[in-house]
Amino acid sequence: MAYDCIVCVKQVPDTAHVTAEAMTPEGTVNRAALPAIFNPEDLHALEVALSVRDEYGGSVTVISMGPPKAADVLREALYRGADRAVLLTDRRAAASDTLATSYIISRAIRTLGKYDLVFCGRQAIDGDTAQVGPQTAEKLGIPQVTYLERIESVTDGVARMRRNVGNGWEVVEVKMPVLVTVLDTANEPRPPAAKRSTKYKRSRTRLELGAEVKAEMPDVSKEKAEVEIERRAETLRSRGLMIDTWNLDDIDADLSWCGLNGSPTKVHRIQAIVLTKEGYTEIPPTEEGIRRLVHELIVDHTLG
Protein backbone atom coordinates (compact mmCIF):
# COMPACT_ATOMS: atom_id res chain seq x y z
CA MET A 1 0.00 0.00 0.00
CA ALA A 2 1.33 3.43 -0.97
CA TYR A 3 1.42 6.37 1.43
CA ASP A 4 1.30 10.11 0.75
CA CYS A 5 3.74 12.08 2.88
CA ILE A 6 3.94 15.81 3.53
CA VAL A 7 7.12 17.38 4.93
CA CYS A 8 7.17 20.85 6.49
CA VAL A 9 10.55 22.54 6.07
CA LYS A 10 11.97 25.94 6.93
CA GLN A 11 14.77 28.16 5.68
CA VAL A 12 16.71 29.46 8.69
CA PRO A 13 19.78 31.64 9.34
CA ASP A 14 22.96 29.63 9.80
CA THR A 15 23.61 30.12 13.51
CA ALA A 16 26.93 28.28 13.22
CA HIS A 17 28.42 31.34 11.51
CA VAL A 18 27.38 34.12 13.86
CA THR A 19 29.28 37.39 13.51
CA ALA A 20 29.12 40.75 15.27
CA GLU A 21 26.49 41.83 12.75
CA ALA A 22 24.19 38.92 13.61
CA MET A 23 22.04 41.05 15.95
CA THR A 24 20.24 44.31 15.24
CA PRO A 25 20.47 47.24 17.68
CA GLU A 26 16.98 46.23 18.87
CA GLY A 27 18.26 42.82 19.92
CA THR A 28 16.59 40.79 17.17
CA VAL A 29 18.27 38.50 14.64
CA ASN A 30 19.69 40.29 11.62
CA ARG A 31 18.79 37.59 9.11
CA ALA A 32 20.37 39.48 6.22
CA ALA A 33 23.77 39.17 7.90
CA LEU A 34 23.65 35.36 8.10
CA PRO A 35 23.62 32.80 5.28
CA ALA A 36 20.30 30.96 4.91
CA ILE A 37 20.27 27.17 5.16
CA PHE A 38 17.88 24.21 5.25
CA ASN A 39 16.80 23.75 8.88
CA PRO A 40 18.93 20.74 9.96
CA GLU A 41 16.25 18.58 11.62
CA ASP A 42 13.90 19.21 8.69
CA LEU A 43 16.44 17.40 6.51
CA HIS A 44 16.05 14.34 8.73
CA ALA A 45 12.26 14.65 8.48
CA LEU A 46 12.57 14.72 4.69
CA GLU A 47 14.77 11.63 4.75
CA VAL A 48 12.17 9.70 6.80
CA ALA A 49 9.47 10.61 4.28
CA LEU A 50 11.65 9.62 1.33
CA SER A 51 12.45 6.30 3.01
CA VAL A 52 8.73 5.58 3.51
CA ARG A 53 8.05 6.32 -0.14
CA ASP A 54 11.00 4.22 -1.29
CA GLU A 55 9.84 1.22 0.74
CA TYR A 56 6.06 1.42 0.40
CA GLY A 57 5.44 3.68 -2.59
CA GLY A 58 3.46 6.90 -2.62
CA SER A 59 4.56 10.53 -2.81
CA VAL A 60 6.49 13.19 -0.92
CA THR A 61 5.29 16.80 -0.99
CA VAL A 62 7.36 19.50 0.70
CA ILE A 63 5.87 22.75 2.05
CA SER A 64 7.78 25.80 3.20
CA MET A 65 6.29 28.95 4.68
CA GLY A 66 8.53 31.97 4.30
CA PRO A 67 9.73 34.76 2.02
CA PRO A 68 10.23 34.17 -1.73
CA LYS A 69 13.88 33.23 -1.03
CA ALA A 70 12.63 30.09 0.75
CA ALA A 71 12.27 28.56 -2.72
CA ASP A 72 15.96 27.66 -2.33
CA VAL A 73 15.24 25.00 0.32
CA LEU A 74 12.39 23.66 -1.79
CA ARG A 75 14.76 23.19 -4.71
CA GLU A 76 17.14 21.37 -2.39
CA ALA A 77 14.30 19.09 -1.31
CA LEU A 78 13.62 18.33 -4.98
CA TYR A 79 17.33 17.59 -5.49
CA ARG A 80 17.13 15.03 -2.69
CA GLY A 81 14.05 13.25 -4.03
CA ALA A 82 10.82 15.14 -3.20
CA ASP A 83 8.04 14.79 -5.79
CA ARG A 84 6.38 18.18 -5.34
CA ALA A 85 7.20 21.50 -3.68
CA VAL A 86 4.90 24.26 -2.44
CA LEU A 87 6.01 27.73 -1.33
CA LEU A 88 3.59 29.46 1.01
CA THR A 89 4.47 33.15 1.00
CA ASP A 90 2.43 36.22 1.89
CA ARG A 91 3.38 39.54 3.50
CA ARG A 92 0.24 39.25 5.63
CA ALA A 93 1.86 36.25 7.36
CA ALA A 94 4.81 38.33 8.57
CA ALA A 95 5.44 38.38 12.35
CA SER A 96 3.53 35.11 12.86
CA ASP A 97 4.35 33.39 16.14
CA THR A 98 4.11 29.61 16.53
CA LEU A 99 0.34 29.72 16.98
CA ALA A 100 -0.24 31.67 13.76
CA THR A 101 2.40 29.70 11.88
CA SER A 102 0.87 26.35 12.82
CA TYR A 103 -2.57 27.60 11.78
CA ILE A 104 -1.28 28.69 8.36
CA ILE A 105 0.59 25.43 7.82
CA SER A 106 -2.47 23.41 8.84
CA ARG A 107 -4.55 25.31 6.27
CA ALA A 108 -1.94 24.54 3.59
CA ILE A 109 -1.97 20.84 4.50
CA ARG A 110 -5.78 20.77 4.31
CA THR A 111 -5.56 22.46 0.90
CA LEU A 112 -3.23 19.72 -0.35
CA GLY A 113 -5.94 17.20 0.49
CA LYS A 114 -5.23 13.53 1.05
CA TYR A 115 -2.23 12.63 3.20
CA ASP A 116 -1.16 9.79 5.47
CA LEU A 117 1.96 11.10 7.22
CA VAL A 118 3.08 14.64 8.00
CA PHE A 119 6.73 15.02 9.00
CA CYS A 120 8.43 18.00 10.68
CA GLY A 121 11.83 18.49 12.21
CA ARG A 122 11.62 18.55 16.01
CA GLN A 123 12.44 22.26 16.05
CA ALA A 124 14.02 25.08 14.04
CA ILE A 125 17.42 26.42 15.05
CA ASP A 126 16.27 30.05 14.86
CA GLY A 127 13.40 29.68 17.33
CA ASP A 128 14.11 26.46 19.24
CA THR A 129 10.51 26.24 20.46
CA ALA A 130 9.55 22.77 19.15
CA GLN A 131 5.96 24.03 19.16
CA VAL A 132 4.92 24.32 15.51
CA GLY A 133 4.74 20.58 14.80
CA PRO A 134 2.54 19.65 17.80
CA GLN A 135 0.36 22.75 17.33
CA THR A 136 -0.18 21.87 13.67
CA ALA A 137 -1.29 18.36 14.64
CA GLU A 138 -3.81 19.83 17.09
CA LYS A 139 -5.23 22.15 14.44
CA LEU A 140 -5.51 19.27 11.97
CA GLY A 141 -7.21 17.14 14.62
CA ILE A 142 -4.83 14.22 14.10
CA PRO A 143 -2.58 12.26 16.50
CA GLN A 144 1.08 13.12 16.86
CA VAL A 145 4.28 11.23 17.61
CA THR A 146 7.21 13.35 18.79
CA TYR A 147 10.97 12.71 18.95
CA LEU A 148 10.97 10.03 16.27
CA GLU A 149 14.07 7.86 16.03
CA ARG A 150 12.88 5.24 13.57
CA ILE A 151 9.80 3.96 11.76
CA GLU A 152 9.57 0.25 12.45
CA SER A 153 6.75 -0.54 10.00
CA VAL A 154 3.67 0.83 8.28
CA THR A 155 0.88 -1.72 7.76
CA ASP A 156 -2.83 -1.40 6.99
CA GLY A 157 -3.04 2.22 8.00
CA VAL A 158 -1.13 1.76 11.26
CA ALA A 159 2.39 3.09 11.78
CA ARG A 160 4.70 1.49 14.33
CA MET A 161 7.36 3.96 15.46
CA ARG A 162 10.24 4.18 17.90
CA ARG A 163 10.57 7.48 19.78
CA ASN A 164 13.13 8.87 22.18
CA VAL A 165 11.88 9.52 25.71
CA GLY A 166 15.05 11.07 27.14
CA ASN A 167 16.33 8.23 29.28
CA GLY A 168 15.44 5.51 26.78
CA TRP A 169 13.00 4.78 23.99
CA GLU A 170 9.54 3.39 23.45
CA VAL A 171 7.71 1.85 20.49
CA VAL A 172 4.21 3.18 19.80
CA GLU A 173 1.52 2.28 17.30
CA VAL A 174 -0.71 4.97 15.82
CA LYS A 175 -3.43 5.09 13.21
CA MET A 176 -2.85 7.37 10.24
CA PRO A 177 -3.06 10.17 9.36
CA VAL A 178 -0.49 11.24 11.92
CA LEU A 179 2.00 14.08 12.37
CA VAL A 180 5.55 13.13 13.37
CA THR A 181 8.41 15.29 14.63
CA VAL A 182 11.87 13.92 13.84
CA LEU A 183 15.17 14.05 15.72
CA ASP A 184 18.55 14.63 14.11
CA THR A 185 19.60 11.16 15.31
CA ALA A 186 16.92 9.44 13.24
CA ASN A 187 19.00 8.93 10.10
CA GLU A 188 21.68 10.23 7.80
CA PRO A 189 20.05 12.45 5.12
CA ARG A 190 20.84 11.40 1.58
CA PRO A 191 22.85 13.90 -0.48
CA PRO A 192 21.35 15.70 -3.46
CA ALA A 193 21.30 13.48 -6.55
CA ALA A 194 23.35 14.76 -9.49
CA LYS A 195 20.67 14.06 -12.12
CA ARG A 196 17.91 15.63 -10.04
CA SER A 197 20.09 18.66 -9.29
CA THR A 198 20.75 19.17 -12.98
CA LYS A 199 17.03 18.97 -13.69
CA TYR A 200 15.53 20.90 -10.79
CA LYS A 201 18.02 23.75 -10.70
CA ARG A 202 15.80 25.15 -13.46
CA SER A 203 12.68 24.93 -11.29
CA ARG A 204 11.11 28.27 -10.41
CA THR A 205 8.26 29.85 -8.48
CA ARG A 206 6.00 32.33 -10.25
CA LEU A 207 7.56 35.09 -8.15
CA GLU A 208 11.02 34.16 -9.39
CA LEU A 209 9.78 34.17 -12.98
CA GLY A 210 8.35 37.64 -12.41
CA ALA A 211 11.68 38.90 -11.10
CA GLU A 212 13.53 37.38 -14.07
CA VAL A 213 11.15 38.93 -16.61
CA LYS A 214 11.42 42.32 -14.90
CA ALA A 215 15.24 42.15 -14.99
CA GLU A 216 15.38 41.00 -18.62
CA MET A 217 12.56 43.19 -19.95
CA PRO A 218 12.55 46.34 -17.80
CA ASP A 219 10.64 48.48 -20.30
CA VAL A 220 7.86 46.05 -21.19
CA SER A 221 4.28 46.83 -20.15
CA LYS A 222 2.68 45.06 -17.21
CA GLU A 223 0.30 43.20 -19.53
CA LYS A 224 3.10 41.92 -21.77
CA ALA A 225 5.16 40.98 -18.73
CA GLU A 226 2.26 38.84 -17.43
CA VAL A 227 1.99 37.12 -20.81
CA GLU A 228 5.70 36.31 -20.77
CA ILE A 229 5.56 35.07 -17.17
CA GLU A 230 2.67 32.76 -18.01
CA ARG A 231 4.47 31.50 -21.11
CA ARG A 232 7.54 30.59 -19.07
CA ALA A 233 5.40 29.09 -16.32
CA GLU A 234 3.56 26.86 -18.77
CA THR A 235 6.86 25.66 -20.20
CA LEU A 236 8.15 24.77 -16.73
CA ARG A 237 4.83 23.20 -15.78
CA SER A 238 4.93 20.89 -18.78
CA ARG A 239 8.38 19.71 -17.68
CA GLY A 240 7.43 19.28 -14.01
CA LEU A 241 9.65 22.17 -12.95
CA MET A 242 7.10 24.62 -11.57
CA ILE A 243 7.18 25.20 -7.81
CA ASP A 244 3.65 25.98 -6.67
CA THR A 245 3.28 29.35 -4.97
CA TRP A 246 0.38 29.94 -2.60
CA ASN A 247 -0.75 32.91 -0.57
CA LEU A 248 -3.20 33.08 2.34
CA ASP A 249 -6.16 33.42 -0.02
CA ASP A 250 -5.20 30.21 -1.82
CA ILE A 251 -5.49 28.24 1.43
CA ASP A 252 -8.66 30.04 2.55
CA ALA A 253 -7.01 31.30 5.74
CA ASP A 254 -8.80 33.45 8.28
CA LEU A 255 -6.61 36.57 8.40
CA SER A 256 -7.47 37.19 12.05
CA TRP A 257 -5.45 34.04 12.82
CA CYS A 258 -2.42 35.08 10.72
CA GLY A 259 0.53 37.41 11.09
CA LEU A 260 0.76 39.85 13.97
CA ASN A 261 -3.01 39.90 14.52
CA GLY A 262 -3.06 36.15 15.07
CA SER A 263 0.02 36.05 17.29
CA PRO A 264 -0.71 36.37 21.02
CA THR A 265 2.96 35.90 21.99
CA LYS A 266 4.40 39.07 23.53
CA VAL A 267 8.11 39.70 24.11
CA HIS A 268 8.56 40.79 27.72
CA ARG A 269 12.18 41.88 27.43
CA ILE A 270 15.16 41.65 25.09
CA GLN A 271 18.44 41.80 26.96
CA ALA A 272 21.88 42.12 25.40
CA ILE A 273 24.56 40.27 27.35
CA VAL A 274 27.95 42.01 27.22
CA LEU A 275 30.93 40.05 28.50
CA THR A 276 33.42 42.43 30.11
CA LYS A 277 35.78 40.07 31.91
CA GLU A 278 39.04 39.24 30.15
CA GLY A 279 41.08 36.10 30.56
CA TYR A 280 39.85 33.27 32.74
CA THR A 281 39.81 32.12 36.34
CA GLU A 282 40.55 28.56 37.29
CA ILE A 283 38.10 27.24 39.87
CA PRO A 284 39.25 24.29 42.01
CA PRO A 285 36.65 21.48 42.23
CA THR A 286 36.08 22.01 45.93
CA GLU A 287 33.27 23.39 48.07
CA GLU A 288 35.31 26.54 48.74
CA GLY A 289 36.02 26.95 45.02
CA ILE A 290 32.33 26.72 44.14
CA ARG A 291 31.51 29.22 46.93
CA ARG A 292 34.01 31.73 45.51
CA LEU A 293 32.61 31.20 41.97
CA VAL A 294 29.03 31.89 43.07
CA HIS A 295 30.18 34.98 45.01
CA GLU A 296 31.99 36.35 41.96
CA LEU A 297 29.00 35.78 39.68
CA ILE A 298 26.71 37.64 42.09
CA VAL A 299 29.13 40.52 42.64
CA ASP A 300 29.56 40.97 38.88
CA HIS A 301 25.76 40.77 38.47
CA THR A 302 26.16 37.85 36.08
CA LEU A 303 23.42 36.28 38.16
CA GLY A 304 20.65 38.59 39.35
N, C-alpha and C positions, 0 to 999 in steps of 0.2 A: 504493500500500500504506500502511495506517495504522500508526502507531507509538504504543505506550503509554509515556508518560514519567512518571518519579517525580522530584520535586524535594525535597531535604532543606533545610529552612530553620531558622533559629534566631532567637529573640528575645534581643537583647543590650542592655546598658546603653549609652546614648549617650555615648561618650567625648569627643565634641566639646563637651560642656557639663559639664566636670569642675569641681567646686567643692571647698572645703576639707573638706567632709563626704564626699567620694568614697571615702575610705579609712577602714577601721576601725582602732582602736588596734593590732590584731594585724597590720596591714599588708595585709589582703585588701580586695577591692573591696566597698564598701558599695552593693550593687545597689539598695537601697531609696531611696538618695539621688540616683539618676540616672534620668532618663526611659528607658523601654524602647522600642526601635525594631526594625525589621526589619533584620537584618544586611545591610549594603549589597551585598556581592558575591552574596548569596543572591538578591537582587532581579534581578541580571543572569542568574543561573542560571535563575530562573523565566521570564525573558523569552526565553531560548534555547528552553526547553521549549514555551512558548506559540507561538513562531515555527514550530517543527517541527510542532506540531499544526495550526496555521493553513495550512501549506503542504502537508502530507501526510495530514492527518487523524489520528484517534486520540484520546488522552485525556491529561490532565495531573492527576496526584495529588500533593498536597503533604503532607509529613510534618514535624512538628515535635516534638522531644523537649524537655520542659521542664515547668515548673510550670503549673497551670491557667491562669494569666494569659497563657501563650503562645498561647492561642486567638485573641488579638488579631491576631497576624501571620498566622494561618491565615485569618481573615476578610479581611485585606488581600489575601491571595493570591487569595481568591475574588472580591474586587472587581476584581482585575486580569485575571481570566479562567480561573483554575483550575477544574477540573471537580469535584474531590473533595478534602476536607481530613481529615487524621487527626492527632489530638493523642495523643502517647505520653507519659503522665505517671504517675509512681509514686514514692512516697517512698523505696522501696528502690533507686531509681536515683540518689539524691542522692550527691554527691561522686564521681561517675564521672569518671575521666580520659579521655583520648582513646581508649585501648584499650577500656575498658568502654563508652564512648559508641558507638564504631564497631560493637562487638558487638551492642549493643541495636538500633541502627539497621538493621544487617544482618538481624536477626531480624524486624524490622517489615517490611522490604522483602520478605523471603521469605514473610511472612504475606499480603502483598498479592497475591502470586502472579505472574502473567505481567507482564513488563515488557521493554522494548527498550533504553531509555536512562534512566540515573540521573544527575541533575544536582545538583551542590553548588557553592556559592561556594568560591573558592580557600581562604579562611580566614575565621574570625570575628574581629571587632575586639576581643573581650574576651579571647581566648586567643592569637591570632596564631600558632598552631602549624602550620596547613595540613596536619594529620595525619589528621583524621577521614575526609575523602573517600578518600584512598588506602588507609587501613586498612580502610574499609568494603568497597572493591573486593576487597581480599585475602580478607576473610572471606566474601564472596559467591563468590569463585573466578572473577571475571570480569576482563577487561582494563580498563585505565584510560587515559584521556588527560587530562593536566593542562595548566593554563594555556591554556585554550581562548580563542581570539580570534574564530573564526567557523566555522560549519558550512558546508562547501562544498556537500555533497550527501548524500542518504541514498538508496541504491538497492539493492534485492534483499538486504537484511540487512547491507549494508556501509555504514558511515558514513565520509565523507571530511571531515577536519577540519583547520583551520589552528590551530597552537598557537605561543605565544610561547616562544622559547628564550633570552631575555635579550638577546643581541646580534643578533637577527633572528627569523625564523619558519620553520617547516617545515610541510608538509602531510603528514598521515598517514592511512592507511586502516586501519579496524579493524572486525572482525566484531562484531555485536551478539549478546547484550546487552553494554553497556559503561557504565562510570561515568566521568563527565566533570566536572572542576573548572573553573570559569569565572572569568575575570578581569573586573575592573570596566571594562575598555576594550572588552569584547566587543560592547556594544550600548548603547542608551538605553532603559531600562525604560519600558514604556507606563504611563500614569497609570491610577488606578482609574477604571472606567467608571461613569457616573452611574446608569444603570439597574441595574447589578449591585450597586452600593453600596446603593441603595435596597432591593433585594431581600435581599442577604446580611447587612445590618446586623442582621437579625432571626435570623440563624443562631446556634445555641447548642450547647455541649457538654452532656453530661448533668450534669457537675459544676456548670456555670453554672445549669442548670435547678434543681438541688437547692438552690443558694444563693438563687435567686429565690423558690422555694416556702417556704424557711425564713424569709426576710425578710417575705413576704406573709402567711404562715400560721404564726406562731411557736408557737401553742398546739395545733396539730394533732398527732395521734399519728404515730408513725413509719410505721405501716402506711398510713394515709391519705395521708401525704406521698408515699410511694412510688407510690401509685395516681395522685396528681396529677402527679408527675414523669413517669410513663409516659404519661399522657394527653397532656401537652404535647409529649413526645418524639415520640409517634406523629403528632401534628399537624404538627410540623416535618418529620418524616421523609416524610410524604406530599407535602410541598411542596418537598422537596429541600434543606431548610435545617438538617439535623442534621449537626453535625460529629462524626465518629466519635471516641470516646475509648477508648484501649486502655491496659492496664497490662501488667506483665511477664508475667503469667499468660496474657494473651490472645495473646502472641507466642511462648509456650512457651520463655521464656528460662531459661537455667541461672543461678540466682542467684549462684553462685560467680564468675561472670564479670561481675557487675553491681555498681554502687555502689562503696563503699569497698573491699569484699572483692575486687572484680575489678579494682582500680586499683593497679598496681605503682608508679606514679609517686610519688616521695617528694620533698617540698620540702626542700632542703638549708638554705636560709637566706632569710629575708625581711628586706630592709634598707631602711630609710626614709632617703631622701636629703634633707637639710636644707640649703638654700642660705643661707649667712650673709653673703656678700659683697654690698655695696650698690654701686650705680652700675655703671660699666663701665670697662674699660681698653682703649685702642686699641693694637693690636699692629701694628707696621710689617711689611710683607711682605718681610722680610729674614731672613737666616740668624740674625743676632743677635736679632731680634725673636722668632723661633720658639724660640730657646734660652731666652730670658727667660720665655716663656709656659710651656714645659715645666717650668722650674725652679719657677715659681709654683704650678703644678698639683701638683707633688710636695710642696712645702713645705706647702701647704694640705691635703694628703692627699686631694685630689680624685681623684688617681690613686694607688692603692696605700696 
